[in-house]
Amino acid sequence: MKFSIYQESRKGGRRNNQDRTGYSYSRDALLMVVADGMGGHLHGEVASHIAVQFLAEAFQREVQTKLEDPFMFLLKNIGGAHHAIVDYAEARGLLETPRTTCVVCVVQDSIAYWAHVGDSRLYHVRDGRIVAQTKDHSRVQWLVDQGRIREEAIAAHPERNKIFNCLGAITPPQVELSRKTVLQPGDILLLCTDGLWGPLSGRMIGAALAREDIMRAIPELLDAAELRAGRECDNLSTVAMNWADSRSGAAHQVSTLTLEPASFATQIEGFGNAGTELAELSDAEIESSIAEIRNAIRRQAAK
């Protein structure tokens, strides 16, 4: 496989960053994950971190060189991440389980498979045009579907944060799967939280990705989203991948042929290192949270 990949997470105008991003790849398969935590200080970050970490570890356990059934992998392990979050909350005696949205994509054999829960999105961009995108599991998306508001009004709607499908809720998440999508050289897959897509139109996103390679375009999009959202800017995070881009400017291209058959490359920010202020927590409390996160993931993975 050959691709370029870029990830970044910013806290915007918020005190804490509850978004998490990550990716992992073997010689023949690539996993990308973005999660947007909900549910108050620290706990939202816990939920999103569990989701990303659980999926990355599941990928490394199951992939060999490829995944046998990418859609089954997505269904099973998004569900597993949900149960790991619930397990963490029970172990800590939390009155309310932390929650998170999630969008996940697997690429192998030049085919993309993705799934999402909530309003974190995936855009499939080809030649500057959005040819596919996920549909939010939200109140305002329902209003759009009913013809009661226009899609352009989503970002400013007072109910835009009402999500009816997420990981960590009382009821298990309803995972929405894509179709198998054959990628062409130069195609871009952009996974992001609503802090990025909310202030920006699809046309703006497509135009930026048509002008520049993702290493320059994504920081520009993040800057534009922060500027347009102003002081109320939400956390904004993304993982973007340009597939088999053969242009001479693709200086950051990854070739997985250099990997050993049973090895992986993974990039996930450590817990508490994504711009979150944890000053009111002691080192012992942070270490305790990390240990309980690890235990929740291990217990669920063993089931």
Helices and strands as residue ranges (DSSP letters): E 2-10, E 19-25, E 29-38, H 43-62, H 70-92, E 99-108, E 111-117, E 121-126, E 129-133, H 139-145, G 151-153, E 176-177, E 181-182, E 188-192, H 194-197, H 202-211, H 214-229, G 230-232, E 236-243, E 254-255, G 256-258, E 265-268, H 283-301
